[in-house]
Amino acid sequence: MSSGLGIPTIQTVAPAVHFAPPPPPLDPQALPHTGMLHLHDAAGQASAHLADAAGHTVHQAADAALQVLGSLSGVLLAGRAALLGTRLLAAAAVRAAEEQRCLERQQRLAATAAEQWEAAAFAAVRVNARRRALLSRVARAAAHGGPPGPPPPPDVPPPLTPVGERLGELRRDMARAEEALRRAEDRQAAWEQQRLAALLRLDEERDDDWQRALRESRQRTLGRFSAERTADAEARQLPRQTTPRRGPAALGPEEVRRTGAEILGELDPYADTKAGELAAGAVRDAVRRAADDPRRARIHLTEARKFVRDANKQAQRTREAQEKAALHYDFLVYETPQGAEDLAPAPDAVALLRRTLEEGTALTPAEQELVRRRVEERLHALEAMYVREQCAGAVAELARRFGGRAGAGRPEGQEIRLDWTPDGWEPGHWLRATLVDGRLRVATMYRGTPGERTPEQRALDDARCAEAQERFAEFEEISGALGLDLEFKVERTEGALPGVLGEDAWVLDELIEEACGAAGTPRDVPRDAPRHRTVDGDGRR
C-alpha cells in the first residue's frame, strides 16, 4: 500500500491559529460520517478557522501588521516564554521595539510575520510578569507596614492581552505599559529604599557631609535601578557600576564616614534588611575605628562592601524569581475559550506560585522542579493541539488547491483523523491521515472490506497510490508554510488499505502492520481478520 510516515514538529508558531471546538464524539450506533467536521463546508463550526489557518498562514509573507493574534498561538507563545530566562525575554522586547521603529521609518523588515509576533508576544509576557510581581510586592509591603507609611498605590494599566490584537496595536499598547510600569517601579523602589534606611537607622547621623553623601549615593542607586530595568539593559545584563574604591591614603576619619555613606547608599532598594544590617554594622565599626586604627577601619569598609554586594545580588535574584513565578502563574491559570478543549489543571503548582507571590517566600529546588514539570506538561499539551490544528489546516489547503472533500474526526486513541477525497477519486478511494502519539501517517484507502481485489481494482489502487506520493510533497510544503517541520518517509508505494470513509475506529499503524507483516512485504489480510481496532483500556496507544 502507499503510505508515508512523518513526525511533525513546530518550527515557528504561526500567529493566526485559534482554538477550535473539538469534533463531536463518535456514536457507534450512528452513521459512519458521525464525528466528522467537514473542512470544506463553510457553514461548519471549524471551517472558518481552518480557512483562516490555511489562507492567512500559508500566505503569511504578506504584511504581518494586518494579522490578528489567535487564541491558540497566543497561549502557546506564552508557554514558550515561560520556559525562557529573563534575558531572552528582554532580548525579545528589544527586537519588538526595534521592529516597531523600523515600521515607523517605513523601512523594509527582514523578519517574517511569525518571528515578529513571537518577539511581541514574548515582550508582552515579560511586561505582564513584571506587573504581577510588582503588585504582589506592593501588597506584601502594605501588609507588613513600614516607617515611611504605606507604599504608594501603583498606577499601572491592566495586563496586556495580545490575543485578538493586531501587531501594531500590541506594540503601541506595550510601549505605554512599559512606561507606566517603569514609573510605578521607580516609585516603589524609592519607597523601599526609604523603608530600608529607616529600618537600618541610616538617617540618625546629624553630620551634614554624611547626610549629603548618603542622599547622593541613594539617588545614584535609584537611577541605576531604573536604567537596569529597561529591556536593553536586561538583555545585555551589564555589570553594575559601583562607586570606585578610594585609596588607603585618603581614608581619614571624615573620609571613612563619607565612604561608608556611599557604600550604604548603594544598597539595592529591595535588599534584605538582615543583609543591610550587617553592612550598616560594618560601617559603624569603621567610623568608630577611623581615628585610632585606620587599617582596621579599612577592613570594616571592605566587609561592608562585600555585604552590600552580596545583598544586591540576592535582591536581583529575588526579583527575577518573583517575576518568573508570576510568569508561570499566569500561564498555569490560563483557561481555554468557551467551547474549546480544556487544559489539565495544575493545582499543586498554582498553590506554590500563589504562596510565593503573596508571601515572598522562595520555592525550594523540589518545588521549582514540580512547577517546571507542570509548565512543560501544559506546553506539550498546547503544542499537540497546535500540531493537530495545523495538520487539519494543511489538509484543508490541499482540498482548496486540488479540489475534493475533506473532513476531520477525533477517534479515541488518536489526536486527529483526517480524510480527504481528491477530485476524481470518488467513490472508491481517499487519503487518510492519522496523528497518534505525535506521528502522522498518511495512507491510500479504498472503500470496502479486506479480501482479494480484482486485477482492475489493484491497478486502480496502484494508480491512486502513485498520485498519493505526489501529495506527500505538497503536504510537506503546505505544513512548512504553516510552521510545521514535516518530512514524510515513504514506506510502501503500491496497494491500498480497506476502510469506510468517515469511520472513526481505524488505526492506520495496526492496518499497515497487518498488511505488511514483520518483513515489510505485502500480504493479504485474511477475511476473518478484525476490520478495526478499538482503542481503549490497557491497549491505549
C-alpha positions in Angstrom: 0.0 0.0 0.0 1.1 3.6 -0.5 1.8 5.1 2.9 4.1 7.8 4.4 5.1 8.5 8.0 6.3 11.8 9.4 6.8 13.4 12.8 5.5 17.0 12.6 7.4 19.4 14.9 6.8 23.1 15.5 9.3 25.2 13.6 7.6 28.5 14.1 4.4 29.5 15.7 2.1 30.9 13.1 0.2 33.9 14.6 -3.3 33.3 13.3 -4.2 30.0 14.9 -7.2 29.8 17.2 -8.6 27.1 19.4 -11.2 25.1 17.5 -14.2 23.3 19.0 -13.4 19.6 19.4 -15.1 17.3 16.9 -18.3 15.7 18.2 -17.8 12.3 20.0 -18.3 9.1 18.0 -21.7 7.4 18.3 -21.1 3.7 17.5 -24.8 3.4 16.6 -24.9 6.3 14.2 -24.0 6.5 10.6 -20.3 6.3 9.6 -19.9 10.0 9.0 -20.9 10.9 12.6 -18.0 12.6 14.4 -16.8 14.3 11.2 -16.1 18.0 10.8 -16.2 18.8 7.1 -13.3 21.0 6.3 -14.7 22.1 3.0 -18.1 23.2 4.5 -18.1 27.0 5.0 -21.0 26.6 7.4 -19.3 24.2 9.7 -18.0 25.4 13.1 -14.4 24.7 12.3 -14.4 25.6 8.6 -13.8 29.3 9.1 -10.9 28.7 11.4 -9.3 26.2 9.1 -9.8 28.5 6.1 -8.0 31.3 8.1 -5.3 28.9 9.1 -4.7 27.7 5.6 -5.2 31.1 3.9 -3.6 33.6 6.3 -0.7 31.4 7.5 0.2 29.8 4.2 0.5 33.3 2.7 1.9 34.9 5.8 4.7 36.6 3.8 2.2 39.4 3.5 2.2 42.3 5.9 2.4 41.0 9.5 0.7 44.1 10.8 -2.5 43.0 9.2 -2.8 39.8 11.2 -4.6 39.3 14.4 -3.0 37.0 17.1 -5.1 33.8 17.5 -6.0 32.4 20.9 -4.0 29.1 20.5 -1.0 30.9 19.0 -1.1 33.4 21.8 -1.1 31.0 24.8 1.4 28.7 23.0 3.8 31.6 22.7 3.2 32.5 26.4 4.0 28.9 27.3 7.3 29.0 25.4 8.1 32.3 27.1 7.5 30.7 30.5 10.4 28.4 29.9 12.8 31.2 28.9 15.1 33.2 31.1 14.6 36.9 31.7 17.5 37.9 29.4 15.9 36.1 26.4 12.5 37.7 27.2 14.2 41.1 27.4 16.0 40.5 24.1 12.6 39.8 22.5 11.4 43.1 23.9 14.3 44.8 22.3 13.6 43.2 19.0 9.9 44.1 19.1 10.8 47.8 19.9 13.3 47.9 17.0 10.8 46.3 14.6 8.3 49.0 15.5 10.9 51.7 14.9 11.6 50.2 11.5 7.9 50.3 10.7 7.6 53.9 11.8 10.5 54.8 9.4 8.9 52.8 6.6 11.9 50.5 6.4 11.7 47.0 4.9 11.7 44.3 7.6 13.6 41.1 7.1 11.8 39.2 9.9 8.8 37.0 9.0 5.4 37.5 10.5 5.9 34.6 12.9 9.2 36.0 14.2 7.7 39.5 14.7 4.8 38.1 16.5 7.0 35.9 18.7 9.1 38.9 19.8 6.0 41.0 20.5 4.2 38.2 22.4 7.3 37.4 24.5 7.7 41.1 25.3 4.0 41.3 26.4 4.5 38.2 28.6 7.5 40.0 30.2 5.5 43.1 30.9 2.7 41.1 32.5 5.1 39.2 34.7 6.8 42.3 35.9 3.4 43.9 36.5 2.1 40.9 38.6 5.4 40.7 40.6 5.2 44.5 41.3 1.6 44.3 42.5 2.5 41.3 44.7 5.5 43.2 46.2 3.3 46.3 46.9 0.6 44.1 48.6 3.2 42.4 50.8 4.8 45.7 51.8 1.4 47.3 52.6 0.5 44.3 54.8 3.8 44.4 56.7 3.9 48.2 57.0 7.0 50.3 57.4 8.3 53.5 58.9 7.7 55.7 55.8 4.0 54.8 55.8 2.1 52.6 53.3 3.7 52.2 49.9 2.3 54.4 47.0 -0.5 52.7 45.2 0.9 51.5 41.8 -0.6 53.2 38.8 -0.3 50.5 36.2 -2.6 49.6 33.3 -4.4 46.3 33.0 -2.4 43.3 31.8 -1.7 43.1 28.1 -4.0 40.8 26.2 -2.3 40.2 22.8 -5.0 37.8 21.5 -7.3 39.5 19.1 -5.0 42.5 18.6 -3.0 43.5 15.5 0.7 43.7 15.7 1.0 47.5 15.6 -1.7 47.9 18.2 0.0 45.5 20.5 3.4 47.2 20.1 1.8 50.6 21.0 0.0 49.2 24.0 3.2 47.6 25.1 5.2 50.8 24.9 2.6 52.6 27.0 2.5 49.7 29.5 6.3 49.7 29.7 6.5 53.4 30.5 3.7 53.2 33.2 5.4 50.1 34.7 8.8 51.8 34.8 7.3 54.8 36.7 5.5 52.6 39.2 8.6 50.5 39.8 10.6 53.7 40.3 8.1 54.9 42.9 8.1 51.6 44.7 11.9 51.4 44.6 12.2 54.8 46.2 9.7 53.8 49.0 11.6 50.5 49.6 14.8 52.5 49.9 13.3 54.8 52.4 12.0 51.9 54.4 15.3 50.2 54.3 17.1 53.4 55.5 14.6 53.8 58.4 14.9 50.2 59.5 18.7 50.4 59.4 18.6 53.9 61.1 20.9 55.3 58.5 19.5 58.9 58.9 20.2 59.3 62.6 23.6 60.9 62.0 23.5 64.6 62.3 26.6 65.2 60.2 25.8 67.2 57.1 28.5 65.6 55.0 27.2 62.2 56.0 23.6 63.1 55.0 24.7 64.6 51.7 26.8 61.7 50.7 24.1 59.2 51.7 21.4 61.1 49.7 23.7 61.4 46.6 24.6 57.7 46.8 20.9 56.7 47.1 20.0 58.9 44.2 22.6 57.2 42.0 21.4 53.8 43.1 17.8 54.7 42.2 18.9 55.9 38.8 20.9 52.8 38.2 18.0 50.6 39.3 15.7 52.3 36.8 18.2 52.1 34.0 18.8 48.4 34.7 15.1 47.6 34.4 14.9 48.5 30.7 14.8 45.7 28.2 18.1 46.7 26.6 19.9 46.6 30.0 18.3 43.3 31.0 19.2 41.7 27.6 22.8 42.8 28.0 22.9 42.3 31.7 25.8 44.7 32.1 27.8 44.5 35.4 26.7 47.0 38.0 28.7 50.3 38.1 29.6 50.9 41.7 31.5 53.8 43.3 35.2 53.3 42.8 37.1 52.4 45.9 39.2 55.1 47.4 42.9 54.6 48.0 44.1 53.7 51.5 46.0 57.0 51.9 42.8 59.1 51.6 41.0 57.4 54.4 40.9 59.8 57.3 38.1 59.9 59.8 35.9 62.2 57.8 36.6 60.2 54.6 35.7 57.0 56.3 32.3 58.4 57.2 31.6 59.7 53.6 32.9 56.4 52.1 30.6 54.4 54.5 27.7 56.6 53.5 28.4 55.9 49.8 28.6 52.2 50.4 25.3 52.0 52.4 23.6 54.2 49.8 24.4 51.6 47.1 22.1 49.0 48.8 19.6 47.7 46.3 16.1 49.1 47.2 14.8 45.5 47.5 17.8 44.4 49.6 17.1 42.1 52.6 17.0 44.0 55.9 19.2 41.5 57.7 21.9 41.8 55.0 21.7 45.5 55.1 22.0 45.5 58.9 25.3 43.6 58.5 26.6 46.3 56.1 25.4 49.1 58.4 27.1 47.5 61.4 30.4 47.2 59.5 30.2 50.9 58.6 29.6 51.9 62.2 32.6 49.8 63.3 34.7 51.6 60.6 33.6 55.0 61.8 34.4 54.1 65.5 37.9 52.8 64.5 38.7 55.6 62.0 40.6 57.9 64.3 42.8 55.4 66.3 43.1 52.4 63.9 42.7 53.4 60.2 43.9 50.0 59.0 41.0 48.3 60.9 38.6 50.9 59.6 39.5 50.0 56.0 38.9 46.3 56.8 35.4 47.1 58.1 34.7 49.1 55.0 35.8 46.2 52.8 33.4 44.0 54.8 30.6 46.5 54.3 31.2 46.5 50.5 31.0 42.7 50.5 27.8 42.7 52.5 26.3 45.3 50.1 27.5 43.4 47.0 26.0 40.1 48.3 22.8 41.8 49.3 22.4 43.4 45.9 23.0 40.1 44.1 20.4 38.4 46.3 17.9 41.2 45.7 18.3 40.8 41.9 17.9 37.0 42.2 14.7 37.6 44.3 13.3 40.0 41.7 13.9 37.5 38.9 12.5 34.6 40.9 9.3 36.6 41.6 8.9 37.6 38.0 9.4 34.1 36.9 6.8 32.9 39.4 4.4 35.5 38.1 5.1 34.3 34.5 4.5 30.7 35.4 1.4 31.5 37.4 -0.2 33.5 34.6 0.4 30.6 32.2 -0.9 27.8 34.5 -4.1 29.6 35.5 -5.0 30.3 31.8 -8.3 28.7 30.7 -9.1 27.9 27.1 -12.0 29.9 25.5 -15.5 28.6 25.9 -16.2 25.7 23.7 -12.6 24.7 23.2 -10.9 21.7 24.7 -9.9 22.2 28.3 -6.4 22.0 29.6 -5.5 19.9 32.6 -5.3 22.0 35.7 -2.2 22.2 37.9 -3.5 23.0 41.4 -0.3 21.9 43.2 1.9 24.2 41.2 -0.6 27.1 41.2 -0.8 26.9 45.0 3.0 27.1 45.3 3.2 30.0 42.9 0.4 31.9 44.7 2.2 31.4 48.0 5.5 32.7 46.8 3.8 35.8 45.2 1.6 36.5 48.2 4.2 35.8 50.9 7.5 36.4 49.1 8.9 33.0 50.1 11.3 31.4 47.6 10.5 28.0 46.1 12.6 25.1 47.2 14.5 23.2 44.4 11.9 20.4 44.6 9.1 22.9 44.3 10.8 24.6 41.4 11.1 21.2 39.6 7.4 20.5 40.2 6.4 23.9 38.7 8.7 23.3 35.7 7.2 19.9 35.1 3.6 21.3 35.2 4.6 24.2 32.8 6.2 21.7 30.4 3.2 19.4 30.6 0.8 22.2 29.7 3.1 23.4 27.0 3.3 19.9 25.4 -0.5 19.7 25.5 -0.8 23.0 23.7 1.8 22.0 21.2 -0.2 18.8 20.4 -3.3 20.9 19.9 -1.4 23.3 17.6 0.1 20.5 15.5 -3.4 18.9 15.3 -4.9 22.2 14.1 -2.1 22.9 11.6 -2.3 19.4 10.1 -6.0 19.9 9.7 -5.2 23.3 8.1 -2.8 21.6 5.7 -5.5 19.1 4.6 -8.0 22.0 4.2 -5.4 23.8 2.0 -4.8 20.6 -0.1 -8.6 20.4 -0.7 -8.7 24.1 -1.6 -5.9 23.8 -4.1 -6.8 20.5 -5.7 -10.5 20.1 -5.0 -12.4 17.4 -3.3 -14.0 16.9 0.1 -12.1 16.8 3.4 -13.2 16.1 6.9 -11.7 15.7 10.4 -12.6 13.3 13.3 -11.3 12.7 16.7 -11.4 8.9 17.4 -10.5 7.6 20.8 -6.7 7.0 20.9 -6.0 9.3 18.0 -5.1 13.0 18.2 -6.9 13.6 14.9 -8.1 11.6 11.9 -8.3 13.4 8.5 -9.9 12.1 5.4 -9.5 13.8 2.0 -11.1 12.6 -1.2 -9.4 14.4 -4.1 -11.4 15.3 -7.2 -11.7 12.2 -9.4 -11.2 9.7 -6.6 -14.8 9.2 -5.7 -16.5 7.0 -4.9 -13.8 4.3 -4.2 -10.7 5.9 -2.9 -9.5 8.7 -0.5 -6.4 9.6 1.6 -6.4 9.2 5.3 -4.1 10.9 7.8 -3.9 9.9 11.4 -2.0 11.6 14.2 -1.1 9.2 17.0 1.5 9.9 19.7 2.9 12.7 17.6 3.4 10.6 14.5 1.5 11.5 11.3 0.7 8.6 9.0 -0.9 9.1 5.6 -2.2 6.2 3.6 -4.3 5.5 0.5 -7.6 3.9 1.4 -10.3 2.1 -0.7 -13.9 1.7 0.2 -14.6 -1.9 1.2 -13.6 -4.8 3.4 -10.4 -6.8 3.5 -10.1 -9.5 0.9 -8.9 -10.3 -2.6 -9.1 -7.5 -5.1 -9.6 -7.9 -8.8 -6.8 -7.1 -11.2 -8.7 -3.9 -12.3 -9.2 -2.9 -8.7 -5.5 -3.5 -7.9 -4.5 -1.4 -10.9 -6.7 1.5 -9.8 -5.3 1.1 -6.3 -1.7 1.5 -7.6 -2.7 4.5 -9.7 -4.2 6.2 -6.7 -1.1 5.3 -4.7 1.1 7.0 -7.3 -1.0 10.1 -7.1 -0.8 10.0 -3.3 3.0 10.2 -3.4 2.8 13.4 -5.2 0.5 14.7 -2.5 3.1 13.9 0.2 5.5 16.5 -1.2 2.6 19.1 -1.4 1.6 18.2 2.2 5.2 18.9 3.3 5.3 22.2 1.5 1.9 23.4 3.0 2.8 22.2 6.5 6.1 24.1 6.3 4.3 27.3 5.4 2.0 26.6 8.4 5.1 26.5 10.7 5.5 22.7 10.9 8.7 20.8 10.1 7.5 17.6 8.4 9.3 15.2 6.2 7.5 12.0 5.1 9.2 8.7 4.9 7.5 6.7 2.1 7.0 3.1 3.4 5.1 1.4 0.6 4.3 2.5 -2.9 1.6 0.0 -4.0 -1.7 -1.2 -2.8 -4.4 0.4 -0.7 -6.0 -0.2 2.7 -9.7 -1.1 3.2 -12.0 1.2 5.2 -15.1 3.2 5.4 -14.9 7.0 4.7 -15.6 8.9 7.9 -15.3 5.8 10.1 -13.6 6.7 13.4 -12.2 3.3 14.5 -9.4 2.6 12.0 -5.9 2.9 13.3 -3.5 3.0 10.4 -0.5 1.7 12.3 -2.3 -1.5 13.0 -3.6 -1.9 9.5 -0.3 -1.3 7.9 1.5 -3.7 10.3 -1.1 -6.4 9.4 -0.9 -5.7 5.7 2.9 -5.6 5.5 3.9 -8.3 8.0 7.1 -8.3 10.0 9.3 -8.5 6.9 7.6 -5.5 5.4 6.3 -7.4 2.4 2.6 -7.1 1.3 0.3 -9.8 2.2 -3.5 -10.2 2.0 -5.4 -9.6 5.2 -7.5 -12.7 6.0 -11.2 -12.4 5.6 -11.7 -13.2 9.3 -9.3 -10.6 10.5 -10.8 -7.8 12.5 -11.7 -4.8 10.5 -10.5 -2.3 13.1 -9.1 -2.0 16.5 -11.0 -0.1 19.1 -8.5 1.8 21.3 -9.3 1.8 25.0 -8.3 0.4 28.3 -4.8 -1.0 28.5 -4.5 -1.0 24.8 -4.5 2.8 24.5 -1.9 4.0 22.1 
